[in-house]
Amino acid sequence: MSIAALHTHYDQPVRHCPVCGSEALQAWFHGDRHRLGLRHLRCTACGHGLQARFPSPQALNAFYERDYRRLYKKGGAVSLDEILTQQKFERGFGAGRFVAAHAGDAGFDVHVDFGASDGFAAAGFSRSVRARRTLGVEPDALSATLGREYLGVETVPDLAGARAELPAGARVLLTMNQVVEHLLDLRGPLDPGRLHGLDAWLYVEVPDAARYRRARDFHIAHLHHFSASSLRHLLEGLGWELLALDSYRPLRQPLSLRALARPRAAGQPLPAAPAPTPLPPLRHARIKYLLRGLLPGRA
């Protein structure tokens, strides 16, 4: 399924904010890097951004299975050189430094990287935080094979398979590095109940929607656009205690939010909902987007 074909399957209008459940959704931006005319909404209750229509799970799965790689790999298989280059990027190594700064240097029994792809982020993470075992969660067979054979990242196809590998009481870090914004289901993968009986930690990194400045910041595969308030609202609402949250720029990635959390202790009250982070109006970005469409070769 091509990018344009996937767009035709964005046929399920969003009526409620998937983070806070509010119906207070307003038009935000009309445009995207692919020039498909995607429409985006913002929730005035929690500061979350999202696409106005979502695809069906079947259409989204078909896109990731066959065509998502073409957005970055030009339709070909990933080479070893490309993987080794990407290992040097900030995504994995920077995540590890952030975790070490807030969780200490004791390390972890198991590091589970959800959305491990080719394994480069998990490999980079291992340079800055010790883990006795690294386990990637990656449904794509080609990516999983590359990560396993070239980087030594053990891989399972889903979170259920990863959970079955975790011994009771293990100190486990679950990382979701530039992954959550792609998910139709925000709650299932992030449910702390999945990690019951473990000394669990969670690292999440997503693009920072409050820093969006141009149409290129809107990607067809990004169903969600998180602000600091909506990320906090989501994690705390699911039962996580937020230990750290900041905004930074990873190498060759958009300005991003990163958070470290642990399951909230039983009986600990839910924190008050944060004030919604204002998302930028992006009027100039819309004008530039329209003008670019008028120029030959830029449509």
N, C-alpha and C positions, 0 to 999 in steps of 0.2 A: 504494500500500500504506500503510495507516494505521499509527500507532504500535502499536496493539494487534495488528494483523495481522502486523507485523514480529516482534512478540514470539513469535507462534506458530511462526515460522521459526527461532527460536533453538533448533535441534534437534540441534546437534552438541556433545556433552559434551567438555569440555577435560580431557585426561588428563595433559598435560605443560605445564610453564611455557613459553610461547613465547619468553621471554627467555633463560633458562639451560638449558632442557631437563629440569629436575628434575621428578620425580613427587611432590615434597614439597608438595602443595597441601592447604590446610586451608580449611574454611568460614570466611568473614570477616563478611559482612553480608548480610542478607536484606531488601531494600527498594530503593526508587529514587524519584526525583522524580515519575515518571509513575504510581506506585501500581500497577505491574504485577507486583510480587512478584519482581523479579529477584534472583537469588542471585549472590553474588560470592565469589571465592576469593582467598587470599593464598599466595604461595610463600615458604616458610620458608627456602629456600636463597638467594634473591637479593632478597627484599623487594618483589616485584612483586605487584600486584593485578590481577584480571581477572574478567570475567563467567564464570560456571560453564558456560555454553553459548554457542556462537557461531552466527551464521546462516550459511547458504551464501553464497558470493560472488554468486550470482544474486539471492537475496532482498535482500542488502544493497545491491547496485547498483540494484535496482528501487526501493528505499526512497529512496535519494539522488536518483534521477532524478525521482521524482514527489512525495515527501512530506516530505523533510527540511526544506525551506524553510518548511513550515507550522508547525514548532516555533517559529520566530522571526518569520516574516513574515505570520502569520495567513492563509496561503493565497493571498495576493496577490503581485503583482509588486513588486519593490523599487523605491522611488521615488528620484529623484535627491537629494531632501532627506535621505532616510534614509542614503544612501551618504555624502553630505557630512558628516553628523553622525558617522557611524562612523569617518570618516577621522581625527577628532580624538582617537579613543581611543588608549590607550597601546600597543595591540598592535604596530602597525607602528613608531611613533616610538620607543617604549621598546626594541624589539628593535634598532633602529639605534643607539641610544645605547650599549647594551650591547656590540654588535659593535665600534663605534668605540673604546670604552674598552679593548678587549683586542686589537684587530687594527690599531690605528693609524688615521690619517686619510688613508691613501693611496687609499682608495676601491677600487672593483672595476670590471673591464671589463663584467661582466654580473652582475646580481642575478636569480636564478631563485627565484620564490616558488611552492612546491609547495602546492596547495590554495588558490589565489589568490582563489577566490570572486569577489566583485564588484570586487576590486582595491584595496579601501581600505587593507588592511594594507601592501601593496607601496607604495602612494602615501605612506602615513605613514612608512614606512621611508626613503623617498627624501629626507625632510626632514632626516634626521640622518646619513646615510651616502651618499656620492657613488657613483653607478654610471652608467657610460656608456650602459648599456642595461638595461631592466627587462623580464623575461620571466615571465609568469605561467603556471602549469600548472593548468588548470581544465577538467575534462571537461564541465561543465554549460554548454550553449550560451547560455542566457539570462544567466547570471552573466558569462560571458566577453564577451558583447556589451556588457553594461553597463560592465564594466571598461574595455573598449577605447574605447567611444564617449564615455563621460563622464569617465574618468580617464586615458585614453591609455595604458593598460597593455596591451602586446602579449601575446597569449595563445595557447598551444598546448594540445592536449587531454591530452597525457601526457608523461612524462619522456623517452621515446625521442625525441619531437619536439623537446623542449628541448635534448637532448644534441646533436642534429644541427645545432643553431644555434650551438654553441659552438666557436670557433676554437681550434686547438691552442695550448697555453701560456697561454690566457687566465686572468686572475685572476677566479675565479668564486665567488660566495657563493650557496649553496643554503639557503633558509630554509623551515622547516616549523613554522609558528606555530599552535599549538593544532590540530594535524592528526594527529600520530602516534597519539594515543589512539584514533582512529577506524579504524585500518587492520587488516584481517585479516592481511595480510602485512607484518610489521615489517621483514623483511630486504631484500626487493627494492628498495623505494624508498630505503633508507638505505645500500645497498651502495656503499662508496667506489670500487669498481671501475668504476662507471658514470662516474666523473669522472677516470679515468686520463688522463694527459697534460695535465691542467689544474693550475693553481695554485688548488686547491680549498679552500673553507672551508664549514663547516656550522653553521647555527644551528637549534636545536630548542627549542621551548617546549611544555610539557605541564602540565596540572593536577597539583598536588603531593598525592599520595594520603596522605602522612603528615600533611597538614593537614585532611583530611576531618573534619567534625564532625556532619554531619546527612545524612538520607536524600536531600535535594535535591542533594547533591554527586555522586550516582550517576545518570548520564544513560544512557538506553538506547543512544545512539549511541557511547558511550565503552566500547569493548570492553576497554580496558586502563586501569589505574590505576597510574601510575608513581610510584615513590619515587626519592630521589636515588641509592640503590644500584642499583636496577634500570635506571634510565636510563644510569648509568655502565656497568653490566655489558653492556647492549645495545650501546652505542656502541663501547666498547673491544673487545668480542668481535667486532664486525664489521670492525675494523681502523682505527678512529678514535683519534687522540690527543686527549684532552680537555684543552683549554686553560683553560676556566673553567666553573664550575657553581655556580649559587646559586638561592635561593628568594626570590620577591618577589610583590607583588600588583599585577598590571596593572589599569588602570581598567576597572571593570565586568566583570571576569573573576575566576575563583577564584584563590586562592593558587596560584602556579605555580612550576615549575622551568624554568630556561633554561640552555642549554649552548652553548658554542662549541667547535668541534673542527676538526682537520685530519687528513688521512690519515696514519696512522702510517708512518714511514720504513721502508723495507725493512731487515730485520735487527734492527729495534728490538723488544725482547722485549715480550710481552703483560704488562701490569701484573697484579699479584695481584688476585684478585676482591675487591671491597669487602665489608665486613661488611654483612649485610642490614639495611636501615632498618626498624625496627619500625613496622607499621601500627597505627593506633589501634583498640582493641576496639569502640568505638562502641556500648556497651551502652545508654547513655542515648538515643542517636539511635534505636535499635531500639524502645525503650519509647515514645518520642514518636511514632514512625511508627505503631505499633499503636494508640495512643490516638487519634490523628488520624482513623484509619479508623473509630472508633466514633462520632465526632461527626457529626451531620447536616450534609450539604453538604460534608464534608471528605474523603470516601472517594475 
